[in-house]
Amino acid sequence: SDGKDSGRGTVISVYCDKDRIPGWSGAVSVRREDGIVELKKEDIQILRTKSKASSQVTFDVDYNVPDVKPDIGRMIQNKGEMTVEEVRLNEGHAFLKGKLQADLLYVGEEDGRIYSLSANLPMEETLNLDGIVNGDKMCLKWEIEDLSIHIIHSRKMNIKAVVTFFASVDELTGVRLPVSLDDETVSVQKKTMRVLSLVIHKKDTMRLKEEITLVSNKPNIAELLWYTTEVRGLDLRPEENSVKAKGELFIFALYTGDDERGTLQWIEHSIPFNGEVECSGCISEMIPNLEAAVINQTLEVKPDADGEERKLQADVVLELDMKLYQEEDHEVIMDVYTPFRQCMPKGRKEILESLLVRNFSRCRIADRIEVKETQGKILQICHSQGKIKIDKIQIVKDGILAEGIVRLKVLYIIENDEMPFYSMEAMLPFSHVVEAKGITENSVYYLHTELEQLSTTMVDSNDIEIRATIGLNVLVIQCSEEMILEKIEEIPLDQKKIRNMPGITVYIMKPGDTLWNIAKKFYTTVEEIIQMNNLDGDEVSSGTPLLLVKKVEE
């Protein structure tokens, strides 16, 4: 599917998984074959990264102003939007094709009126992804790192931009945990493991359609010149068979009125919204890793009931990447033995995951900036928007350090009635530590940032005060390597060795000894040792003498 985003970073689905992972949390009974002990196993699902890559695409293009557009006198503001139109996966490579749309709001050189134009710059790029094959599933994100437009002369401009693409290919891995066996003569050593298992991995879209009606003192819309749409304060939560979303949709529009003078008008509107997408098998107790990105946004002029152009219809499409986990305790068999047969456990090392911490943190920043190079005093701020750019993420003691900037654009008007609209850009640095006790370099973390609130107010005619709230949500997963038994082979006992061992032994406990290891070495059982020595449990201090009786049948 295609996706758009105004530089914030976008996810494009090249696939759609099933709602529920097949075979999750099932108990599997393995039948006893000749020489093999019967095991019962429970299945868990783990999502692992098969391959990932990033690439930067640089644009540096001279663009001629279309003949239908007037000469450029002065730039006011610009914006960019990246669209990926085609994705093809081959052996070890991903081919991307799309375009960068650069929009410019400017003042005409001759008449001093405000106009806008769009330039579409084609793009083709190949990403190297080691190990992928045709049919793999890829997740693609991108971010417009920088966009600048410079006027060469009134009929030509230079467009520079850097777009970074991030691609990852995941694969679902099933791990079978041995939890029990039916042979009562075989003793088992178990370990309680709290394991995180992926239950649902799904992508879906949510459509937000909202209408704005002009207030009575505003003229009808003659031409829509410029608009921005932003989703702020987005809250995603799992519920019964659905994922629910709520937040606010911020809309700004600049237009030419249909009155005699063709006056410039603008509106700024905030609309709360609630929505949901179907997610079969989802429950509120699951551990969510949910991410949303705007893949399409439009604002269109619509007539009202009287046929007058007095309505604006916003259409925003969010793509949701939903990963939902469940954490459960598993009593996993780590070792087995019996005095009557020689058991040979066979297994392999697996990386298991468990939840370390989920944390919702906020970073508040405030600053005052001076407006320079203006043609007069500021009368009013029309609109402000910001985007978060993370420059550095680092694991520190009991936390994650995130450093970056908020890129800010402010549109304002000044005293000059001939050319009242001006724009300025600023960068607000921030540094924030999200608490995550116990995190290590081996931990896996997912950090999502969002600009929750942004306000700009005039201090005086030259200074603007800026306040912003950044939401930083983190999910930290602890990884541990465990030896997981796959099968247990049986071989006959070494009867010669058994006959040479004493039938009764007195053993003195040493540091590091366990009843399990002693019983296994001397061909008895833990229960037999406890009963024979009148012990209260399997915790025995060093130096304690134990009476051991060999329990072996020919």
SEGU-790248 format. One record per residue (C-alpha): residue in one letter; x, y, z. Coordinates in pm, whole numbers, plus 50000, padded with zeros to 5 digits. Example, Ala and Ser with C-alpha at 12.3 -4.5 7.8 and 13.67 -1.06 7.14 Angstrom:
<atoms>
a512304955050780;s513674989450714;
</atoms>
This chain:
<atoms>
s500005000050000;d501085035849943;g501915059350226;k502495096250281;d503775117050562;s504865152950603;g508385145150712;r507455130251048;g508375094750955;t506065069750795;v505405032650799;i504475015350474;s502934980650479;v504384957050228;y502494929250401;c499654921450639;d500014893650892;k497194873051033;d495494888051338;r496524859951567;i499754840651558;p499034804151466;g499814778651733;w500314803952013;s500274791252370;g499394755852273;a500384725052472;v502004698652255;s502364662752365;v505344644452221;r504774606952210;r507314583152353;e509324565452088;d511934538552132;g514634552552355;i513024587152383;v511154600852685;e507744616152623;l507684654252675;k504794678452687;k505634712652549;e504084747252538;d504604769552235;i505604806252245;q506174829851953;i509064854551930;l509524881251663;r513144884051560;t514834908251321;k516124889751017;s517704919650844;k517654957650860;a519154986350668;s519005024150631;s519785047050342;q519815084350273;v518525099349950;t519715134349865;f517755158149644;d519405188549482;v517215200749197;d516715233749015;y513005238448951;n511395262848707;v508215280348819;p505285268148605;d504005293048345;v500605295148516;k502195307648837;p503365343748890;d506975353348959;i508345346949307;g508975378349507;r509535364549855;m509255330350017;i507045326750323;q507095289850415;n507775255050274;k506825219350356;g507605184850220;e505795151850176;m507335118650075;t505315092449886;v506545056949820;e504675043349520;e506385009849461;v508364984749666;r509934953249522;l511874927049718;n514514905449555;e517344883849682;g519154906249931;h517704938649795;a514654961249822;f513854985049537;l511955017149620;k510275041449383;g508405073049477;k508455110849483;l509105140149713;q506505167749695;a507905201749796;d505335229149857;l506095266249866;l504025295249999;y505245328049851;v504485364349770;g504125373449403;e506765397549272;e504435420649081;d501105421849263;g502265413749617;r499575387249657;i500155353049817;y500405321549607;s501455285349648;l503035259549419;s504105223049435;a507105205349285;n507255167449250;l510745152449254;p511025115649148;m513095091149354;e514495056049307;e516625038049566;t517895002849637;l518414990449994;n520764961650069;l519124937150310;d521314906950371;g519564873650384;i516124883850257;v514394864549983;n511414870649761;g508274866749973;d509704881450294;k507764908550473;m509344942850507;c508464972750722;l509585006150576;k509775039850751;w511175072750635;e511885107450761;i512575140350583;e515735151150760;d516085184750592;l514225205050330;s515355239050206;i514275260149910;h516365289049775;i515295314249513;i517735316249220;h515615342549046;s511905349949017;r511305320548778;k513655294348924;m514335279449266;n516695253249406;i515275225149619;k517535205949856;a516355177450078;v517645146650259;v515275117350315;t516355088050533;f514745054050481;f514705026850747;a513834991150644;s513524959950857;v512514924250785;d511154904151077;e510534867151103;l508384848251349;t510204821551549;g508444794551747;v510044781352066;r508704749852235;l509194748752611;p509204714052778;v506974715853085;s506174680053189;l506584643053115;d504444612953192;d507054588253321;e506824589053702;t510154571053738;v511964600553580;s512834629853809;v512734664853664;q514444697253758;k512324727553670;k512864764753650;t510104790753660;m510454813353357;r508354844353301;v508334846152923;l506974872152683;s505234857652379;l503974876352073;v500264869652040;i499144894351772;h501064911751496;k498854931751265;k498784963151054;d495614982450986;t494475017350893;m492205041851073;r490485069750883;l489655103051044;k487135124450856;e486185157551011;e484375188350881;i484925224550973;t482315251150896;l483435287250870;v482105311251130;s479575336851007;n482005366251000;k484375348350758;p483915352050380;n483415322150154;i486485303550029;a487695314049685;e490995294649687;l492675272649946;l496325283449950;w497965264150235;y497105239250504;t498655216650766;t497125188150966;e498675173651281;v497645145651517;r498555153351879;g498045135752209;l497405102152041;d496535074852292;l496355038852168;r495005011752397;p494094975052352;e490514965552436;e488364934852379;n488894924952012;s489894960451917;v492514987651955;k491045021352047;a492535055251966;k491815090052089;g493555123052038;e493225157151877;l493405167151512;f494925201851464;i494055218951135;f495375251650996;a494185266250665;l495065298250480;y492705308750201;t491635337249978;g488155350250052;d485575356049777;d484895391749890;e485665421249662;r489195426349788;g490015389449795;t491275392350151;l493515366150307;q491815345850581;w493035318150806;i491485294051051;e493025272151319;h490915244451459;s491335215851706;i489005185951685;p488995157651945;f488515123251792;n487875087351899;g488235056851681;e489015019851683;v490244992151458;e489294955751478;c491884933251637;s490584897951683;g491854880751997;c493024912852162;i492314918652531;s493024948352755;e495514928952970;m497944923752682;i501214942852670;p501024966652373;n503714979152141;l501615001951921;e502855027151668;a500925050851441;a501945071551141;v500065094750905;i500165079450556;n497745103050383;q496225137050457;t494015160050253;l491945191150316;e489255199250062;v486765227550021;k483115216150026;p479845235149973;d477385239050258;a473625233050239;d473185265950051;g475845256949794;e478375281849929;e482055272349971;r482075274350350;k483175239650460;l486555222850489;q486715184950501;a489825169450655;d490665133550564;v493575118150755;v494615081650732;l496635066451016;e498455033550977;l498695013551299;d501484988451353;m500164966351633;k502284941651826;l500614927052136;y502344904352385;q501294882452672;e503584873852962;e503084840853140;d504954818653385;h506174785453248;e507554757353463;v510284746353224;i512154713353256;m515874720253267;d517234685453346;v516014649653396;y517364616953531;t516284583553668;p518274557953867;f516964530553642;r518034543153298;q520654566553157;c518924598353032;m520724619952777;p519054654552749;k519464670952407;g518714707452345;r519864740552209;k520284776052333;e517404800252275;i517024837452345;l513874842152554;e512224875552626;s510564889552936;l509084923453019;l511474945953209;v509514978453220;r506914999953046;n507225036953112;f505315067552995;s507435098653042;r507075135152951;c509655161852880;r508575198052907;i510615225152741;a510215262852734;d512215289552556;r512015324952431;i513135333652079;e513715367051919;v512175374051578;k514825388851350;e514945403751004;t511305413750998;q509835442750807;g507945455451108;k506555446951447;i504695414051504;l500965419351526;q499715383651560;i500855347451548;c498765328151296;h500025292851335;s502865272251479;q503835236251418;g506665214051536;k508305180851460;i510525160051685;k513905148251559;i515845123951777;d519595127751732;k520875103451996;i519525074652203;q521805059052463;i521365033652741;v522495048553072;k522295035753429;d518645026153495;g517365045653198;i517395056052833;l518825089852739;a517085106652445;e518525138352293;g517155157952002;i515415189251885;v511925202051815;r511875218451475;l509505247751495;k507805268351223;v505855299751312;l503645318751069;y502855354451179;i501705388151047;i503355422151085;e502285458551053;n502985460850681;d499585457950510;e501175452550169;m503145421250270;p501885411350612;f502765374050626;y506155361750742;s507485328850874;m510375319151099;e512025286351193;a513665276851522;m515145245951686;l514525237952052;p517025212752195;f516005187852463;s517595160252667;h515565136052876;v516195103253059;v513315078453055;e513545057053369;a514085019853303;k515555002553606;g517654972153526;i518174979853157;t521404966753006;e523104967652669;n521514933752594;s517994947152645;v515674954052353;y513734986652374;y511095004452168;l510985042152214;h508125062352065;t508105100452080;e505225124152018;l504685161552035;e501745162452274;q501395199952322;l502805231252156;s501995267452232;t503495299952108;t502605333452263;m503815368652201;v505845383552484;d506155416352296;s506415427151932;n509875411151895;d509875380352124;i507895348052118;e507605323952411;i507425287052322;r506235258652543;a506165222352434;t505445188552590;i507115157752442;g505765123352524;l508355095452540;n506895060552574;v509235031152613;l508834993452624;v511934975052746;i512334937552694;q514964917752879;c516674890152680;s518204859352840;e519904828952689;e518574795552812;m519284759552720;i515944745052609;l515544707252601;e514274693652272;k514354656452344;i515624631352600;e517294600052475;e517594568752691;i520444544152690;p520984513652912;l522844518353238;d526504508753265;q525934478153484;k529634472753550;k529974508153682;i526844504153896;r528044471254050;n531364487154146;m529594515054339;p528854509854709;g525214503454798;i525314527455094;t527384559355106;v527824587055362;y528364619955178;i529354653355335;m527654683355172;k530094708255015;p529524744354904;g527634745054575;d526154710254617;t522444704354557;l520384673654642;w519554671254271;n523204667554166;i523984643754452;a521004621554375;k521914620854006;k525534611654082;f524754583854332;y521784568454146;t519064577054395;t516314603554411;v515874636454594;e512764622754766;e514704592154885;i517484614055032;i514994636355214;q513114606455358;m516244586855453;n517824616555635;n514624631655785;l515194664655609;d512624692655607;g513304701755246;d515924702554972;e517904731355128;v520844715455314;s523784734755459;s527384727555377;g529044701755606;t525864681555666;p526424643855641;l523924625155422;l523164588155409;l522764577355045;v521314544054934;k521864533154574;k518474527854412;v519114507854095;e517344478453935;e519074453253710;
</atoms>
